[in-house]
């Protein structure tokens, strides 16, 4: 597996995290507009239920809901609209131009590990019937379903096994994007498979990513449960944030590692940078403009971060010895010398899937608490690290 850096790993939480390249899936072009469900009315009659996520909007009506997906990948120029129809619900003629999905779902195919925790938290993991590259799933509950053959292997995200999916006949396939040409999804839709696009991985704010549990809540008629689960995450996140905002000193932090002669680390507006800031750390590239990954020469990073107090997310490395075996120059950093290097790559599922990739988007409160504990251990004296581990 490529040595993903903290920047590439958590600034976008790319589905399944197989490569640095962005993986996109584009469905049939669907305009996103503000047409009201009522053919005679001129204004929407429901309020968007989403507060933090920038790429998701949900409007609930009597008998159906409207789900709008915008910016499903960086710089996407099109939005997508779906109608979730409840049993006996009546969909107005003005909405029949959009895909109509019967809910609550009884079976589903998802294509990113970031979707798995939402299903489990909502108690509907038993409805999952297929997934690409099953070994990436870390959840013990879902792994048990895999082991008993209840969840089928669907190949790779770039080349889903359409025959198996058509044979499974799921109520819905939840995908993510690539470009204007996706013959696999086109073929599935031509064969009657309902497809929805999910853009959770492209959210930049930690709470924005986590709020996508409401996307799945709407699919299963479990909106209230999704609201409660997300509200708990918000409460815990803001509690940890409140502690960190009281600190008077902020330790400096470095992130990422070298891949193919370039050091990849988070841009200043990326997910990884936001976490370090919210945890009371001083990320040395916090003022860089962008939400993706910075790519810098080793010498540039060494000059600026040689004396950094902490090193967060050094790619796939699980020991200090493995780091210097790959590049002896890592030992020049103060954080390395002081053994203040923390990684989430040590904690894996039964088949080697990294738990952070799967669960962190849904539980940013745990990520933040980990970093608060690392930077300011006195603020959370009884807390034990959940995702991260100090490298030995």
Helices and strands as residue ranges (DSSP letters): H 6-10, G 15-17, E 56-61, E 64-69, E 80-85, G 93-95, E 99-102, E 108-110, H 113-121, G 125-127, E 128-131, G 134-136, H 140-147, E 152-153, E 155-156, E 159-160, H 162-168, E 172-175, H 183-190, E 195-197, G 200-202, H 206-210, H 213-219, H 223-244, E 252-255, E 257-259, E 262-266, H 271-278, E 282-283, E 293-296, H 298-305, E 310-312, H 320-326, G 328-332, H 334-337, E 341-343, H 355-359, H 364-375, G 377-380, E 389-390
